[in-house]
Amino acid sequence: MKAITAQIDLGIDPTAIGARGTLWKDTETTLAGVGEAVRIPIDRAGGGEAAQKAQEHLSSIISSSKEDQISGCDLVAFAAFPFDPTLPGELIIPRILLRSLPNEELSMTAISEEGLSLEEATEEIISQANQPDLSNPTRADIKSLIPPDVWRDQLATDVINRIQDGKLEKMVLAREIQITSDTDINVAQVVHNLAKTNPNAMIFSVDKFIGASPELLVSRKDDVVQANPLAGTAIRLTDEKEDKKSMDFLLESVKDQYEHQITIEWLLNELLPFCSYIDADPEPRIVSLPNVHHLATKVHGRLSAPSASVLELVSALHPTPAVAGKPQAEAINLITEIEKDSRGKYAGPVGWVDADGNGAFAVGIRSAQISGKEANLFAGVGIVADSDPQSELDETDGKFLTMQQAIMSTIR
């Protein structure tokens, strides 16, 4: 593989480039990919060892490109893994990567077998930016794949009964809706809508799996590790006084605090073997999103030497109790039994990793898998012994709104 890297100043928004290709955008970093150079398979059933091999494969590309003088941080791969941790995944190295810099300029890395010149790579970026919007849906229908009352009265009630019988402590039950438009859904416009309405979320687009996740699964920068698990939800209300009551209720809710504590204790326990130091905020705080409020706790620590790559950390931490349940194995088995259909990439890890092992992965919630005219959306709720089926159904409706509004806003 041959590579070049350089700073460029084209006056182009990298988010718009990534919306038409591959994208990761958070409050500090924007990474946009154009095309594909290579895909690296990961046998995720192999756990940490498989993650380490994938990292070594990614890092080896740098050593083979030494004459091109690119560093480990220049070579970035994107990934969106399935929820099921036994299913394989892939790292996608874009043909051209744009990275936002603190001075508002961009760095560009181009990697390919034949080798791209700076001029050729720049032309590809400009071509990507000038692609016309060919998809303009004029109508779309929304349907629940399982009727809401059936999901509430049968599925959610069944899970509550099993928890009350002592089969497990918590299970996250997902619900699916499908949006079908009259022409192909305009993926780039949906991503643009998400970025505009969710400025504090992690915006991603990988293989048309797109979303605006508020939940950081894990990030790694050198020896610093961070996570920001969410568990416990309240619907956001338009009336300011009523919304304040909703937030206060969430902070005081025994059910939500219990659900949240399960996730924090589990995550700290799983991270501890990788760390010389690990800690979490003493109390959860409220994270407010356009449609819901969540309980959130920041986790931060230092990795022991040699530091595990972010891929190894993802392998150890996914799925958390916030998207699966507790105990993990029993919860995943029950998810498979009750939901029946695969979640696909919903609630799976989605993010990026560089050749040095640094990177960030979100939990793939507030997301949709888009295929032509169809978009499949999931929303999950954490169910414990004292959950109320109607409240859980209402919570899924609130969580669907992030993606639902972003897609429906493209209808003209």
C-alpha positions in Angstrom: 0.0 0.0 0.0 1.2 3.5 -0.8 0.2 6.5 1.2 0.5 10.3 1.3 -0.5 12.8 3.9 -0.8 16.6 3.8 -2.6 19.6 5.2 -5.2 21.0 2.7 -7.3 24.1 2.7 -10.2 23.6 0.2 -13.0 25.4 2.2 -14.9 22.1 2.3 -17.0 20.9 5.2 -15.7 17.4 6.1 -19.1 16.5 7.5 -20.6 16.9 4.1 -17.9 14.8 2.6 -18.4 12.0 5.2 -22.2 12.2 4.9 -21.7 10.9 1.3 -19.1 8.3 2.3 -17.9 7.3 5.8 -18.2 9.6 8.8 -17.4 10.0 12.5 -18.1 13.4 14.1 -18.0 14.3 17.8 -17.5 17.6 19.6 -13.7 17.4 19.2 -13.1 15.3 16.0 -14.4 15.0 12.5 -13.2 12.1 10.4 -14.5 11.7 6.9 -13.7 8.9 4.5 -14.0 8.8 0.7 -14.0 5.4 -1.0 -12.3 2.2 0.3 -8.7 1.1 0.3 -9.1 -2.2 2.1 -11.3 -4.1 4.6 -9.8 -6.0 7.5 -12.0 -8.8 8.8 -12.3 -9.5 12.5 -13.5 -12.8 13.9 -15.2 -11.2 16.9 -16.0 -14.6 18.4 -12.2 -14.8 19.1 -12.6 -12.0 21.6 -9.5 -9.9 22.7 -7.1 -12.1 20.7 -9.0 -11.5 17.5 -9.1 -7.8 18.2 -5.4 -7.7 18.8 -4.7 -9.5 15.5 -6.9 -6.9 13.6 -5.0 -4.1 15.3 -1.7 -5.7 14.3 -2.9 -6.0 10.7 -3.9 -2.3 10.7 -0.6 -1.3 12.2 1.4 -3.4 9.7 0.1 -1.2 6.9 2.1 1.7 8.4 5.3 -0.3 8.4 4.8 -1.3 4.8 4.4 2.4 3.9 7.5 3.7 5.8 8.9 5.4 2.8 5.7 7.5 2.6 6.4 8.9 6.1 2.9 8.6 7.6 2.3 8.2 11.3 0.0 5.8 13.2 -2.5 8.6 13.8 -2.8 9.2 10.0 -4.1 5.7 9.2 -7.7 5.4 10.4 -10.2 2.6 10.0 -13.9 2.8 10.6 -16.1 0.1 12.0 -19.7 -0.7 12.7 -20.0 -4.1 14.4 -23.2 -6.2 14.8 -24.8 -6.3 18.2 -24.2 -10.0 18.5 -20.6 -10.3 19.7 -20.1 -13.7 18.0 -20.8 -12.3 14.6 -17.8 -11.2 12.4 -17.0 -7.5 11.7 -14.7 -5.5 9.5 -12.4 -2.5 9.7 -12.8 -0.2 6.7 -9.8 1.9 5.7 -11.0 4.7 3.4 -9.1 5.5 0.2 -9.0 9.1 1.4 -9.3 10.3 4.9 -10.1 13.9 6.0 -9.5 14.9 9.6 -10.5 18.2 11.1 -7.6 20.1 12.8 -7.8 22.6 15.7 -6.9 25.5 13.3 -10.0 24.7 11.2 -7.8 23.3 8.4 -7.9 19.7 7.3 -5.4 16.9 7.1 -5.7 14.4 4.3 -4.3 10.9 4.1 -4.7 8.9 0.9 -3.8 5.3 0.8 -4.1 2.8 -2.1 -2.3 0.1 -4.0 -1.4 2.3 -7.0 -0.6 5.4 -5.0 -2.5 8.7 -5.3 -0.8 12.0 -5.9 -1.9 15.0 -3.9 -3.6 16.4 -7.0 -5.5 13.2 -7.7 -6.7 12.9 -4.1 -7.8 16.5 -4.0 -9.8 16.0 -7.2 -11.6 13.0 -5.7 -12.5 15.0 -2.6 -13.9 17.9 -4.8 -15.8 15.3 -6.9 -17.4 13.8 -3.7 -18.4 17.3 -2.5 -20.0 18.1 -5.8 -22.1 15.0 -6.1 -25.8 15.9 -6.8 -28.6 14.8 -4.6 -30.4 12.3 -6.7 -32.8 11.0 -4.0 -35.8 13.2 -3.3 -38.5 11.1 -1.6 -42.0 12.7 -1.7 -43.8 10.2 0.6 -42.9 7.7 3.4 -44.8 5.2 5.5 -43.9 4.2 9.0 -44.9 0.8 10.5 -44.1 -1.2 13.6 -42.9 -4.7 12.7 -44.6 -5.9 15.9 -47.8 -4.0 16.8 -47.2 -1.6 19.8 -49.9 -3.2 22.0 -48.5 -6.7 21.3 -45.0 -5.6 22.2 -46.3 -4.0 25.4 -48.7 -6.7 26.5 -46.8 -9.8 25.4 -43.1 -9.2 25.0 -42.4 -6.5 27.7 -44.8 -8.3 30.1 -43.1 -11.6 29.5 -39.7 -10.1 30.3 -40.9 -8.5 33.5 -42.4 -11.8 34.6 -39.2 -13.7 34.0 -37.2 -11.1 36.0 -39.7 -11.3 38.8 -39.3 -15.0 38.8 -35.5 -14.6 39.4 -34.3 -15.7 35.9 -32.1 -12.5 35.6 -31.8 -9.0 37.0 -32.3 -6.9 33.9 -32.9 -7.3 30.1 -32.8 -4.7 27.4 -35.8 -5.3 25.1 -35.7 -3.6 21.6 -38.6 -2.6 19.4 -38.3 -2.1 15.6 -40.0 0.2 13.2 -39.5 0.5 9.4 -39.8 3.6 7.3 -40.4 3.0 3.6 -40.2 5.9 1.1 -41.2 6.1 -2.6 -37.6 6.5 -3.8 -34.2 5.8 -2.2 -33.7 7.5 1.1 -31.2 10.4 0.8 -28.6 9.1 3.3 -26.4 12.3 3.0 -29.3 14.5 3.9 -30.3 12.3 6.8 -26.8 12.5 8.2 -26.8 16.3 7.7 -30.1 16.5 9.6 -28.7 14.5 12.5 -25.5 16.6 12.8 -27.6 19.8 12.8 -30.1 18.7 15.4 -27.8 16.7 17.7 -24.6 18.8 18.1 -23.5 17.0 21.3 -23.9 13.5 19.9 -21.5 11.2 18.1 -22.6 11.3 14.5 -21.7 8.3 12.4 -22.2 6.8 9.0 -20.6 3.4 8.1 -22.0 1.2 5.4 -25.3 3.2 5.5 -25.6 2.4 9.2 -26.1 5.9 10.5 -27.0 7.6 13.8 -26.5 10.1 16.5 -25.4 8.3 19.6 -25.2 10.0 23.0 -23.4 7.1 24.5 -19.6 6.6 24.4 -18.7 3.0 24.8 -15.0 3.6 25.2 -12.2 5.8 23.9 -8.5 5.5 24.1 -5.8 8.2 23.6 -2.4 6.8 24.5 -2.9 5.5 28.0 -6.0 7.5 28.8 -9.3 5.6 28.7 -12.8 7.0 29.0 -16.4 5.9 28.8 -19.8 7.5 29.3 -22.4 4.9 29.9 -26.1 5.8 29.9 -28.9 3.9 31.6 -32.2 5.3 32.8 -34.4 7.5 30.6 -37.2 10.1 30.9 -39.1 11.6 28.0 -38.3 15.3 27.3 -41.4 17.6 27.5 -42.1 20.8 25.8 -43.3 22.6 28.9 -40.3 23.9 30.8 -41.8 23.3 34.3 -43.1 19.8 33.4 -39.7 18.9 31.8 -38.0 20.0 35.0 -40.3 17.6 36.9 -39.4 14.9 34.4 -35.7 15.4 35.1 -36.2 15.5 38.9 -38.2 12.3 38.7 -35.4 10.6 36.7 -32.8 11.6 39.3 -35.0 10.3 42.1 -36.3 7.2 40.4 -35.3 4.0 42.3 -35.9 1.9 39.2 -33.7 4.1 37.0 -30.9 4.5 39.6 -30.8 0.8 40.1 -30.7 0.2 36.3 -27.9 2.7 36.0 -25.8 1.3 38.9 -25.9 -2.2 37.3 -24.2 -0.8 34.2 -21.6 1.3 36.1 -20.5 -1.5 38.4 -20.2 -3.9 35.5 -18.2 -1.5 33.3 -15.7 -0.7 36.1 -15.2 -4.4 36.8 -14.6 -5.1 33.1 -12.2 -2.2 32.6 -10.2 -2.8 35.8 -7.9 -5.6 34.4 -6.7 -3.2 31.7 -6.0 -0.3 34.0 -3.5 1.0 36.6 -6.2 3.4 37.7 -10.0 3.6 37.1 -12.6 5.8 38.6 -16.1 7.1 38.0 -18.1 10.2 38.9 -19.7 9.6 42.4 -23.2 10.4 41.2 -24.9 10.2 37.8 -25.9 13.4 36.0 -28.6 14.3 33.6 -27.7 14.3 29.9 -30.5 16.1 27.9 -31.1 15.3 24.3 -33.7 16.7 21.9 -36.3 14.1 22.8 -35.2 12.3 26.0 -33.1 12.7 29.2 -30.7 10.1 30.4 -28.7 9.3 33.5 -25.0 9.3 32.6 -21.8 8.7 34.5 -18.3 9.6 33.2 -15.7 6.8 33.7 -12.0 7.6 33.3 -8.7 5.9 33.9 -5.2 5.1 32.9 -4.2 2.0 31.0 -1.5 -0.3 32.2 1.6 -0.8 30.0 1.5 -2.0 27.4 -1.8 -0.3 26.7 -4.6 -2.3 25.2 -5.9 -1.0 21.9 -9.3 0.5 21.7 -10.4 -2.6 19.7 -9.4 -4.8 22.7 -11.3 -2.6 25.0 -14.4 -2.7 22.8 -14.2 -6.5 22.7 -14.1 -6.6 26.6 -16.9 -4.1 27.1 -19.5 -4.9 24.5 -22.4 -5.5 25.2 -22.8 -3.6 28.4 -25.9 -4.1 30.6 -27.2 -0.8 29.2 -27.9 -2.6 25.9 -28.1 -6.3 26.9 -28.8 -6.8 30.6 -27.5 -8.7 33.6 -26.3 -11.4 33.8 -24.9 -10.9 30.3 -25.2 -14.4 28.9 -28.7 -15.0 30.2 -29.8 -11.6 28.9 -28.4 -12.2 25.4 -30.1 -15.6 25.3 -33.4 -14.1 26.2 -33.0 -11.3 23.7 -32.5 -13.9 21.0 -35.5 -15.9 22.2 -38.0 -13.0 22.6 -36.9 -10.6 19.8 -36.4 -13.4 17.3 -35.2 -11.1 14.5 -31.6 -10.0 14.6 -30.8 -6.5 15.8 -28.2 -6.2 13.1 -25.8 -3.3 14.0 -28.2 -1.6 16.3 -26.6 -1.2 19.8 -23.4 -2.6 18.4 -20.0 -0.7 18.7 -19.5 1.9 16.0 -16.5 4.1 15.7 -12.9 4.4 14.6 -9.4 3.2 15.4 -6.0 4.3 14.2 -2.7 2.3 13.6 -1.5 3.3 17.1 -4.5 1.7 18.8 -6.2 5.0 19.7 -9.8 5.6 18.8 -13.4 6.0 20.0 -16.5 3.8 19.8 -20.0 4.8 20.5 -22.9 2.4 21.3 -24.9 2.3 18.0 -28.2 3.6 19.4 -30.4 6.3 17.9 -29.5 4.7 14.7 -30.9 3.2 11.5 -29.8 0.8 8.8 -30.7 2.2 5.4 -31.1 0.1 2.3 -32.5 1.8 -0.7 -36.1 2.9 0.1 -36.1 1.3 3.5 -34.8 2.3 6.9 -34.9 0.0 9.9 -34.9 1.7 13.3 -34.6 0.1 16.7 -35.2 1.5 20.2 -34.4 -0.4 23.4 -35.4 -0.1 27.0 -33.9 -1.6 30.2 -36.5 -3.7 31.9 -36.2 -4.6 35.6 -38.6 -6.2 38.1 -40.7 -3.0 38.7 -40.8 -1.8 35.1 -44.2 -0.7 33.7 -44.9 -2.0 30.2 -46.7 1.2 29.1 -43.9 3.4 30.3 -41.4 1.2 28.5 -43.4 1.5 25.3 -43.6 5.3 25.6 -39.8 5.4 26.1 -39.2 3.6 22.8 -41.4 6.2 21.0 -39.3 9.0 22.5 -36.1 7.3 21.4 -37.3 6.6 17.8 -37.8 10.3 17.3 -34.1 11.2 16.8 -33.9 9.1 13.6 -37.5 9.3 12.6 -37.4 13.1 12.4 -34.1 13.1 10.6 -35.5 10.8 7.9 -38.9 12.3 7.6 -37.4 15.8 7.2 -36.0 14.7 3.9 -39.5 14.1 2.4 -40.4 16.9 0.0 
